[in-house]
Every structure is written in C-alpha cells, then in structure tokens.
Amino acid sequence: MKVVITGATGFIGRELVRRLVINGDDVVALTRSAEAARPLLPALCKCQPWNPATGLDPAAIRAVDAIVNLAGEGVADRRWTPARKDAIRASRVLSTRALVGAITALPQEARPRALVSASAIGYYGDRGDEPLDEGSAPGNDFLADVCQAWEHEAFAAERLGVRTAVVRIGVVLGKGGGALQKMLLPFRFGLGGRLGSGRQWMSWIHVDDLVNLFVSAIGSANTAGAVNAVAPTPVTNAAFTAALGHVLRRPTVLAVPAVALRLALGEMSAILLASQRVLPRAAERLRFTFRYHQITDALADLCGRS
C-alpha cells in the first residue's frame, strides 16, 4: 500500500512509519522540513514538504491507498496561554482541512481510499466514573472543543466517498516519548506519587497496541467512524502510580495536591486531573486483539522487567 502520513516525526508517527516500512508499504511523510525529518525516519520513508496553512498540492495524495493524519502541536509542552491554545487548535483543524481540501480537488477515481485521522479521548471531557464509549456525548472544555472541531474537519471526507476513521487516542505509554518518559525520572528517584485525589480514571494504551490499531484501521474496509484507542482496562491514577512503583521497585508515598497542580500548570492541569473512563467498544466489535490488557504488564514491558 501507499500511505501518506502527517505528523510522522512525532512519537506516535515515528513508530507507525517504522512499522509500515517493515511491512513493506510505500510511505510518504508530509513535513514542514524534509531536511529535519529525514534523520528521524527510516531511509525508505520518502519526505515531502508541506505547509498546512497554505494547503496541499493534490498531486501529493493522488491515488494513494490511505492518509494518516497525526499533525498537531503538543498539548502538554507548555502552559496554555491564549496564543498557545490557538496554536493547539489551529494545528489540528487547519492541517485536517488542508488534507480534505486536497482530496476535494481530485477526481473521484484518484481520491485516497481511506483517511485515518487522530483525535483524542479529551473529546469526552472530565466525566468522573462514567463509562465512556464511542457513542458517548462530548465534553464542554477546551480539549473537548478542539477534538470536536478536529473530527468535524476529518469527517468532511466521508461526503467525498472516502472511508474515514478518527482514532481517539488515550494516554500513550512507550519508550522514548509520550507520557511515560516524563514520569520515569521522578519515580526512579522515589519521588513519584498520585496526582490530586488519585481517583481520576486514566485510559491508557501501550504504543505497540496503538500502532497495531492504526495499521488495522488503514487496511480494514470495516473500520470507519470513531474508534477509542485505549486498553480494555482503564485504571485510576492511584492504581497506575502503585503499578509503576511496583515495576520500578520504588516507593510511591508522595502525592501532589490538585491545588498545587492548578497553581503550577493553570488550565493545563486538566490533562492530569480530568477523569476519563474510556472503553474501546468499536475496536472490540472489530475483533481487534490487544496485546496489553493490564497496566502492570505494559509497564513491565516498557521498563524492562518481566
């Protein structure tokens, strides 16, 4: 298959590109800087410059099998100033709009067969203990609004006859990036602990399962609509903290009060304190096989302990 990917140099993008290249697929990365991207990607991955703000030449996606859209500014990189929030939203909405615009410009027979676009479980907002699946209503906070706008742009491709799936990604656990990398140092020094009350639900996924889910969505004609990319067994923050401490053999007696997180991070503290008990019902209906069901198994794999 020929697959075009945006956001290929990000943590998830690099893992997905590597897997597709190993599978023998023809992969093209759309990137702002081909020179900067090439050292981060496999040699067999082609790089093509683009600027989401100015659109995309339709020739770049002509007759490809699938587009995977992972473009977007990081949401946990820095404090959410008004300018930063605008950048987070625009980077997702404009890139997706540019892709769909390029699809629109192609004749029907030359359009991609599938668009698989990232989204996030932030779509659901802060929902306490409520079990959430793909049919649950969206939330009403900043991240929920961003995800709704992001998905709205992606689903416009459905009207063009393109199979469209949006993958609502949970907390991704993997080596060399993602949420786990930021947690490991304090935990290894015995300074890890629960955040706030610790009762908030954390819907997680091992990066290998996430990549497999994207590969499945690219190739499966039955995958369309929203798909929650989370393991079948969400855990509370307290349970996650205990599991990571157990795997690393470190104490986890400290705790960070919610008020301290809000003072330090402002509105961005919602990433750590919001409760989202999300279930992968669509993936289960599609008979997707998760390799990592339990948080301890996932952490043991990633932290090098059996």
MOQUI-V15666 format. One record per residue. N is the residue number from 1. SS is DSSP state (hx for helix, st for strand, lp for the rest). Layout:
N;SS  N;SS
This chain:
1;lp  2;st  3;st  4;st  5;st  6;st  7;lp  8;lp  9;lp  10;lp  11;hx  12;hx  13;hx  14;hx  15;hx  16;hx  17;hx  18;hx  19;hx  20;hx  21;hx  22;hx  23;lp  24;lp  25;lp  26;st  27;st  28;st  29;st  30;st  31;st  32;lp  33;lp  34;hx  35;hx  36;hx  37;hx  38;hx  39;lp  40;lp  41;lp  42;lp  43;lp  44;lp  45;lp  46;st  47;st  48;st  49;st  50;lp  51;st  52;hx  53;hx  54;hx  55;st  56;lp  57;lp  58;hx  59;hx  60;hx  61;hx  62;lp  63;lp  64;lp  65;lp  66;st  67;st  68;st  69;st  70;lp  71;lp  72;lp  73;lp  74;lp  75;lp  76;lp  77;lp  78;lp  79;lp  80;lp  81;lp  82;hx  83;hx  84;hx  85;hx  86;hx  87;hx  88;hx  89;hx  90;hx  91;hx  92;hx  93;hx  94;hx  95;hx  96;hx  97;hx  98;hx  99;hx  100;hx  101;hx  102;hx  103;hx  104;hx  105;lp  106;lp  107;lp  108;hx  109;hx  110;hx  111;lp  112;lp  113;lp  114;st  115;st  116;st  117;st  118;st  119;st  120;st  121;hx  122;hx  123;hx  124;hx  125;lp  126;lp  127;lp  128;lp  129;lp  130;lp  131;st  132;st  133;lp  134;lp  135;lp  136;lp  137;lp  138;lp  139;lp  140;lp  141;lp  142;hx  143;hx  144;hx  145;hx  146;hx  147;hx  148;hx  149;hx  150;hx  151;hx  152;hx  153;hx  154;hx  155;hx  156;hx  157;hx  158;hx  159;hx  160;hx  161;lp  162;lp  163;st  164;st  165;st  166;st  167;st  168;st  169;st  170;lp  171;st  172;st  173;st  174;st  175;lp  176;lp  177;st  178;hx  179;hx  180;hx  181;hx  182;hx  183;hx  184;hx  185;hx  186;hx  187;hx  188;hx  189;lp  190;lp  191;lp  192;lp  193;st  194;st  195;st  196;lp  197;lp  198;lp  199;lp  200;lp  201;st  202;st  203;lp  204;st  205;st  206;st  207;hx  208;hx  209;hx  210;hx  211;hx  212;hx  213;hx  214;hx  215;hx  216;hx  217;hx  218;hx  219;hx  220;lp  221;lp  222;lp  223;lp  224;lp  225;st  226;st  227;st  228;st  229;st  230;lp  231;lp  232;lp  233;lp  234;lp  235;st  236;st  237;hx  238;hx  239;hx  240;hx  241;hx  242;hx  243;hx  244;hx  245;hx  246;hx  247;hx  248;hx  249;lp  250;lp  251;lp  252;lp  253;lp  254;st  255;st  256;st  257;lp  258;hx  259;hx  260;hx  261;hx  262;hx  263;hx  264;hx  265;hx  266;hx  267;hx  268;hx  269;hx  270;hx  271;hx  272;hx  273;hx  274;lp  275;lp  276;lp  277;st  278;st  279;lp  280;lp  281;hx  282;hx  283;hx  284;hx  285;hx  286;lp  287;lp  288;lp  289;lp  290;lp  291;lp  292;lp  293;lp  294;lp  295;hx  296;hx  297;hx  298;hx  299;hx  300;hx  301;hx  302;hx  303;lp  304;lp  305;lp  306;lp
